[in-house]
Amino acid sequence: MKAILLEQAGSSENLKIKEVAKPIIKNNEVLVAVKAISINPVDYKIRLAEEGLTMMYGDKRPVVLGWDIAGEVVEIGNEVTNFKIGDKVFGMVNFPGNGNAYAEFLASPEDHLAKMPENISFETAAATTLAALTALQVLETRVKENDRVLIHAGSGGVGHFAIQIAKSKGAYVITTSSAKNKDFVISLGADEHIDYRTEAFEEVLSDIDFVLDGMGGEILFNSVKVLKEGGEVLSLPTPQNVIKEAQKIADSKKAKVSALLVHSSSKDMNTLKEMLATGILKPHVSQTFNFEDMAKAHQQLESGRTVGKVVVKL
Ligand SMILES: NC(=O)c1ccc[n+]([C@@H]2O[C@H](COP(=O)([O-])OP(=O)(O)OC[C@H]3O[C@@H](n4cnc5c(N)ncnc54)[C@H](OP(=O)(O)O)[C@@H]3O)[C@@H](O)[C@H]2O)c1
């Protein structure tokens, strides 16, 4: 089968299509013929740095990057109970860990997948994986009806799902992006938009119950300022030592600063399946690339300007 191999950390040019052996499944796994892959900032961050590669893949080289797939089950292990050959499935496979998604076939534990809802494309299903799971795993226990919620980077992969999930819980949603993406985030249900290029959110907002910070740095520290007493900021890209630093500032208003690493879960994938089926979630795929153009897809993500999701099709 064809797979995209990364021999060593570096630029997107290091991603090379090669012929490799098809994976052999374990008893609890299914073999998926991959039809679409979604990519995320973690893909290029891991590709760029040897430490990141080692964290996810140990000493193994070359590696096959990628975690988000949609496809069709073509083989099942002896212990698999939830899937049969021919099922259309989607999921984030083995995250954090050894993903192997940039390939024509992928061996996945059955408890990382869900069946795709009827009437959605492989591209849409693949888009509704890591970024959507992150938004779900962050918001499901932290946001309730009438909360004032600030979502930074509402036009990005995580943010565009987060707006929709927070609205479905009855929250009042304020979001940041540049002006060109205002109409997009409002169309997703956001109640207020702040153009971060012309307006300092920390000067116009207060009394916020929950902030989802997909940016880090100064934005994290300024987010603490807009919290109400007892509020929380969850920062996705921030290391623990910086979280602790921000927590010291938050202590004065009895607020919380936290982090989360998304994890594979068929239970959560099934929740996303329901949200897709009932129309709560409408994923936005802004760009689709061919498998051969994975390097271009990475370059798009690395620009930091992606709207919704980027998907690669096979
Ligand atoms: N901890 C975890 O488990 C986890 C999971 C998922 C993601 N993450 C991290 O979370 C971050 C966001 O991921 P993502 O997939 O949503 O990224 P993304 O799709 O690449 O985000 C792109 C969006 O960010 C917006 N943006 C850029 N600079 C901004 C700023 N200063 N203020 C507000 N918006 C800004 C852009 O809008 P404009 O073009 O309008 O500026 C663009 O639409 C990444 O660092 C990722 O690695 C962590």
The ligand as an SDF file (V2000), in Angstrom:
LIG
                    3D

 48 52  0  0  0  0  0  0  0  0999 V2000
   -4.2220   20.1600   23.7710 N   0  0  0  0  0  0  0  0  0  0  0  0
   -4.8690   19.5200   22.7990 C   0  0  0  0  0  0  0  0  0  0  0  0
   -5.3070   18.3830   22.9660 O   0  0  0  0  0  0  0  0  0  0  0  0
   -5.0960   20.2320   21.4980 C   0  0  0  0  0  0  0  0  0  0  0  0
   -6.0630   19.7300   20.6160 C   0  0  0  0  0  0  0  0  0  0  0  0
   -6.3150   20.4310   19.4420 C   0  0  0  0  0  0  0  0  0  0  0  0
   -5.5850   21.5910   19.1530 C   0  0  0  0  0  0  0  0  0  0  0  0
   -4.6320   22.0100   20.0180 N   0  0  0  0  0  0  0  0  0  0  0  0
   -3.8780   23.2590   19.7450 C   0  0  0  0  0  0  0  0  0  0  0  0
   -4.8240   24.3180   19.7170 O   0  0  0  0  0  0  0  0  0  0  0  0
   -4.4130   25.2880   18.7710 C   0  0  0  0  0  0  0  0  0  0  0  0
   -5.5750   25.6030   17.8030 C   0  0  0  0  0  0  0  0  0  0  0  0
   -5.7970   24.4730   16.9740 O   0  0  0  0  0  0  0  0  0  0  0  0
   -6.7190   24.5960   15.6780 P   0  0  0  0  0  0  0  0  0  0  0  0
   -6.7830   23.2810   15.0160 O   0  0  0  0  0  0  0  0  0  0  0  0
   -7.9960   25.2660   16.0150 O   0  0  0  0  0  0  0  0  0  0  0  0
   -5.8030   25.6070   14.8030 O   0  0  0  0  0  0  0  0  0  0  0  0
   -6.0840   26.2620   13.3820 P   0  0  0  0  0  0  0  0  0  0  0  0
   -7.2680   25.6470   12.7470 O   0  0  0  0  0  0  0  0  0  0  0  0
   -4.8120   26.2420   12.6290 O   0  0  0  0  0  0  0  0  0  0  0  0
   -6.4160   27.7980   13.7580 O   0  0  0  0  0  0  0  0  0  0  0  0
   -6.4180   28.7220   12.7310 C   0  0  0  0  0  0  0  0  0  0  0  0
   -7.2970   29.9150   13.1010 C   0  0  0  0  0  0  0  0  0  0  0  0
   -6.6680   30.6980   14.1360 O   0  0  0  0  0  0  0  0  0  0  0  0
   -7.1040   32.0470   13.9680 C   0  0  0  0  0  0  0  0  0  0  0  0
   -6.1420   32.9280   14.6340 N   0  0  0  0  0  0  0  0  0  0  0  0
   -4.8300   33.0770   14.3430 C   0  0  0  0  0  0  0  0  0  0  0  0
   -4.2770   33.9900   15.1820 N   0  0  0  0  0  0  0  0  0  0  0  0
   -5.2650   34.4110   16.0160 C   0  0  0  0  0  0  0  0  0  0  0  0
   -5.3340   35.3240   17.1100 C   0  0  0  0  0  0  0  0  0  0  0  0
   -4.2500   35.9990   17.5110 N   0  0  0  0  0  0  0  0  0  0  0  0
   -6.5040   35.4770   17.7490 N   0  0  0  0  0  0  0  0  0  0  0  0
   -7.6100   34.7910   17.3650 C   0  0  0  0  0  0  0  0  0  0  0  0
   -7.6200   33.9260   16.3250 N   0  0  0  0  0  0  0  0  0  0  0  0
   -6.4600   33.7340   15.6650 C   0  0  0  0  0  0  0  0  0  0  0  0
   -7.1370   32.2230   12.4620 C   0  0  0  0  0  0  0  0  0  0  0  0
   -8.1180   33.1910   12.1620 O   0  0  0  0  0  0  0  0  0  0  0  0
   -7.6990   34.5270   11.3420 P   0  0  0  0  0  0  0  0  0  0  0  0
   -7.1370   34.0470   10.0240 O   0  0  0  0  0  0  0  0  0  0  0  0
   -8.9950   35.2580   11.2340 O   0  0  0  0  0  0  0  0  0  0  0  0
   -6.6440   35.2020   12.1700 O   0  0  0  0  0  0  0  0  0  0  0  0
   -7.5070   30.8380   11.9280 C   0  0  0  0  0  0  0  0  0  0  0  0
   -8.8600   30.7420   11.4960 O   0  0  0  0  0  0  0  0  0  0  0  0
   -3.1460   24.7540   18.1190 C   0  0  0  0  0  0  0  0  0  0  0  0
   -2.0230   25.2780   18.7790 O   0  0  0  0  0  0  0  0  0  0  0  0
   -3.2190   23.2610   18.3790 C   0  0  0  0  0  0  0  0  0  0  0  0
   -1.9710   22.6250   18.3750 O   0  0  0  0  0  0  0  0  0  0  0  0
   -4.3490   21.3530   21.1790 C   0  0  0  0  0  0  0  0  0  0  0  0
  1  2  1  0
  2  3  2  0
  2  4  1  0
  4  5  1  0
  4 48  2  0
  5  6  2  0
  6  7  1  0
  7  8  2  0
  8  9  1  0
  8 48  1  0
  9 10  1  0
  9 46  1  0
 10 11  1  0
 11 12  1  0
 11 44  1  0
 12 13  1  0
 13 14  1  0
 14 15  2  0
 14 16  1  0
 14 17  1  0
 17 18  1  0
 18 19  2  0
 18 20  1  0
 18 21  1  0
 21 22  1  0
 22 23  1  0
 23 24  1  0
 23 42  1  0
 24 25  1  0
 25 26  1  0
 25 36  1  0
 26 27  1  0
 26 35  1  0
 27 28  2  0
 28 29  1  0
 29 30  1  0
 29 35  2  0
 30 31  1  0
 30 32  2  0
 32 33  1  0
 33 34  2  0
 34 35  1  0
 36 37  1  0
 36 42  1  0
 37 38  1  0
 38 39  2  0
 38 40  1  0
 38 41  1  0
 42 43  1  0
 44 45  1  0
 44 46  1  0
 46 47  1  0
M  CHG  2   8   1  16  -1
M  END
$$$$
